[in-house]
Amino acid sequence: MVLSGCASDALTLAPASPDKPWKPSPKDPVVSAMTSGSPEVPSGFGVPVLPEVSVLPTAPTIDSKRAYGLPELIDIAQRENPDTRLAWNRARQAALAVGLVEATFLPRLSANVISGWQKTHTPLPLLPGNRSINTELNGVVPALALEWLIFDFGQRSALAEGARQASFAANVLFNGTHQKIIHEVTHAYYQYGGANAQIQVADQALKNARQIANAVEARRKAGLATVLETSQANQQVAQAKLRQVTAQGNQQIAYQALLAAAGLPANMHIKISAPQKNTLPGTNTMLTDEAIRLAISRRPDVLASYAAMKASEQGITAAEAEFLPKVYLGAVAATNRTNFDVRGLPSLQQQTSSSNVILGVTIPIFDGGLRSARLHDARIQADKASDVFQQSQQAAMREIIAASNMLRTALASHQAASELVRTAQTTYDGALEAYREGLGTLTAVTIADTALLDAQQARMDARTASQVAAANLAFMMGNMTAARESWIE
């Protein structure tokens, strides 16, 4: 009764009420062990400080003098990103599951030793002299037992096939995890390259704004520019500086995203080389139905859902086998050594051995509908797996077509933006020269400068979008199986 009353006392370890903060107790052995002594009572809803939590794993060795390109970053990610190890362990667990099921085909052999001792005191009040008999009995029985399920109408075979399908799915998803990491690093790498390009555009914008300001200043000294024009020129410089600060902030965000994709610590400093300045094609070819079917057939997610569907079908076979009899074999070989002692009489020792073989059949007759419920559940699981497989097929087709259209749009946008930059550059150069010669207005120069910067920004964004879209199409097609510098051919 005293010990049962202690069970409710454990409520003192929990918060006292839903609106009051929990405070660690010095008597709590878990808190004391984690905080290495007397815990510091936090204020408000704070929690104890655990210095061990802040100990980070060892960071990979990075050459500070080397500029890492996309293939090198992908190689680092495949070694350092924890997703690869998680997928690897899932694949190993699935492989072990196959071995566990296959082990049920083999007999089970066990060795048992039973030892005992018994002492008996029997009083005999009616006899003279020694009025009791004391006896001692001890013995050892070693035994060797064999259990073997010989025949079960294919239940274990179905379970083994389902486990093999699950292992295949885990292995496919392991490779798919690496493809996903390659895609994420590639996407982050091109986004970081685009952020650097934005800084270049922002720097050029500031340079152009200062050229305009210098031209206005020269005209002001000659008495040809007004105060309003000087203010407009200074405003243009300030806007260019703001654009530059914004671009630098976007670069830091893209840099952190690239470190996260590569599995590197957020405080690591690593040099990143710029993406290749290869010439982009005008457009990409339309995907044929045959190319789409080929891409679907090698998508890891589709293959994994197909294996899951096949495994669920084996679950039906295993559930149906529950209604059928099972044949098993049992065998036991044992020896028995017994020692019987009666005080005052010679001891008796006996050693015997025995062996037997049993061949049996179990036939399930009634279980309250348990097997029927399991069979219905297996059929429902198979239907669900079939629907998921069809959904994965349709989703893969939509993603492939959408990725192809996205790449086509990005390439067309880059081509149009490149032409826009050429025309905007001509307009800006003419407007600035005309203003210097006194034949144009500052408003025309400002408009031309803004149009040029917007065109340059659009071309940089379109180039980044084209590179990202090409990598995305390769990923959706199941082709992103190894590191490459560029996915635009």
C-alpha positions, 0 to 999 in steps of 0.5 A: 500500500505504501509503494502504491501511494508513491506512484501518484507522487510522480506527478510532482515531476510534471508542471503544476498547472497548464498556465504555470511554467515547469521548474526543474527540481534538484531532486530529479535525477534526470535533470541533475545528470543532464545539467551536471549538478544543481540545475539553474532555475530558468526564468519564466518558461525557460528551460535548463541550459544543457551545454552538451547540446551545443557540441556540434559534430566535426565539420568536414575539412574545406580548403579555404584557398580553393573555389568549389564548383558544382561537382565538388559541392555535390560530392560534399553533400553526398558525404555530409548530408544526413539524409544519405545516412538515413536512407542507407540505414532504412535500406539496411533495415529492409534488407535485414527484414528479408533475412528475418523472414527467410530464417523462418524456413529453417528449423529452430534448435534449442538447448535446455537444461533443467536442474532442481533440488528438493528436500522433504521432512516427514514426521513419524510420531508413532515410531520410537527413536527417530520420529521423522524421515528426511529425504533429498532429491536432486537432478539435472535434465539436459535436453535438445529440442527441434522445432520446424514448420514444414509446410504452410501453403506458401505463407512464409514465401509470400511474406519473404517476397513482400520483404524482398519488394520492400527491400527493393523499394528501400534501395531504389529510394536510397538512390533517389535520395542521392538524386534529390540531394544532387538536385537540391545542391544544383538548385541552390548553386545556380540560385547563388550564382544568380544572386552574385549576378544580381550584385554585378547588375547592382554594381553596374547600376550604381556606376551608371547612376554616378555617371549621370550624376557626374554629367549633371554636375558638369552641366551645373558648373556650366550653369546649364543644370537646375537644382531639380536635376541635381536632386534627381541625379542624387536620388538615382545614386541613392536608389542604386545603393539600395539596390546594391544592399538588397542584392548583397542580402539576397546573396547571403540568403542564397549562400546559407541555402547552398550550405544547408543543401550541401550539409555544411555548418551555417558558420562555415566559409567556403569559396564558390566558383561561378557557374559556367557562362555557356551559351544557352540554346534558343529552346528545347525540343518537345518530349515524345510519349516514348521519352515520357514513358521511359522517364516514368519507368526509371523514377525512384518514387514510381518504382518504389510505389510499384514495389509497395503495390507488389508487396501488398499483393503478397500480403493477401496471399499470406492472409489467405494462408491463415485459413489453411492447415500447417504441418510441423515437426518437433523432436526432443532428445533428453537425459535425466540424472537423479540422485535420491537420498534418505537419511540413514539409507544408501543413496539411489542414483538413476540416469535415463535418456529419452527421445521423441519425434512429433509430426503434427498438423494444426487446422484453424477452425474458429477465431471470432473472425480475426483471420477474415478481418486480416484478409479484408485489411490486406485487400484494402491495403493492396487497393490503396497501394494500387491507387498510390501507384497510379497516382505516382504515375500521373504525378510523374507525368505532370511533373515531367511535362511541367518541367519541360514547359518551364525550361522552354519558357525560361529559354525563350525569356532569356532570348527575349531578355538578351535582345531587350538588353541590346536595345536598352543599352543603345537607348541608354548610351544615346540618351546619356550622350545627348544629355552631355551635349545639351540635346536631351533631358535628364528624365530621358536619361533616367528612364533609359537607365532604369530600362537598361537595369531592368533588362539586365536584371531580367536577363540574369534572372532568365539565365538562372531560371534556365539553368534551374529549369534544366536541372529540374527537368533532368531530376524529373526525368530520372537522369540526375544520377551523377554530378555535372557542371551544367544540365543545359546541352 
